[in-house]
Amino acid sequence: MKRMRSTLLLLLLAGAWTARALGCRDVDCSAARCDPRVSEHSCAGEFRRNGADCWCCDACVPYADEGASCPTAVVIGVAPDAVCRPPLQCVEGICWRPRRP
């Protein structure tokens, strides 16, 4: 049962990724409404050049602290809501400190 749920989730995510990637094909970035305030210098999180709106706009992705939720799925052309603050790692949707060997 657990394996079937995992497979179904994987198929749903793959379908969403494919639909979004296809939606980003042949995008005219001149029509994109990018926030002009987003820059590498103004970003207090992770700056991603052409990381949003189908690679048309720069993105500033806020950092998530330890114990906060983090995205487990990647949608191509769309910036995530947050990323784990370094050196934290996203493990099963939660930001955690990496274990030392």
N, C-alpha and C positions, 0 to 999 in steps of 0.2 A: 504494500500500500504506500509506504513512504517513498519507494523508488518510483512508483507511478506518479506521485505528486511532484517529485523532483523533475521527472521527465516532462510533465505537463507544464511546469513553471518554465523550464528551459525552452520549450516550444513557444510558449507565449512571449517570452522575452526575445527570442529570435525573430518572431513575427513582428513584434513592435519595432525592433531594430531595423529590420528590412523595410518596413513601411516608412519609417522616419528617414532612412537613408535614401530611399527612392523619392521621398517627398523633398529631399534636399538636392536632387539632381536638377541641373539647368536652372539654378536659382539666380535671379538678377539682383545682385547685392545693392544696386543703386536704389532699390525700393526699400531696403532694410532701414529700420528706425533704431539706429545704434545710439546708446547713451554716450554723449561726447565727454562726460565727466570720468569715464572709465579709462584709466591709464596705469602703466606699470608703477608710476610714482604715487598715485592716489590709492592704490589697492592695498588694503590691510590683510588680504587673504592671498590666495594663489591666483596670480595673473595669467590669463590664457589668451595669447594673441589669436584672433580669429577663432575663438573657442565657443562662440554662441551664434544663434540664429543662422544655422546652416553655413557656418564658417564665414559669415559676413561681418560679424561684430566681435570686438574684444570683450572678454569677460573677466570679472573679478569674483572668484568663488570664495565665500567666507570659510574660515577655518572652524572645525568642530573640535571641541575639547574632549578629554577622556570621558568615556561613558555616554557621550552623545551619539545620536544615530548618524549613519553615513550611508550613502547610496551603494547598493550592491549590484546594480545594473548600470551599464553604460549605454547612453543613447547618443549615437553619432550625430554631431552637429548641434548638440544641446549641452549647455553647461550644467553640471550638477548643482543641487541646492547647497551643498557643503562638501568639503574634503577634510580629512583628519589633519589636525595640526601636527607638523613634524615634531618628533619622530614617531607619532602614533600611527597605527595601521588599522584599516577597516577589516574587522573580522566578524563575519555573519551580521553585518549591518550596524555594528557598534565600534566606536574608536577605542582601541586598547594600546597600552604600551607593549612594544615587542618583548617577547621573552628572551632572556639571555641564555645562551647554551651552557 
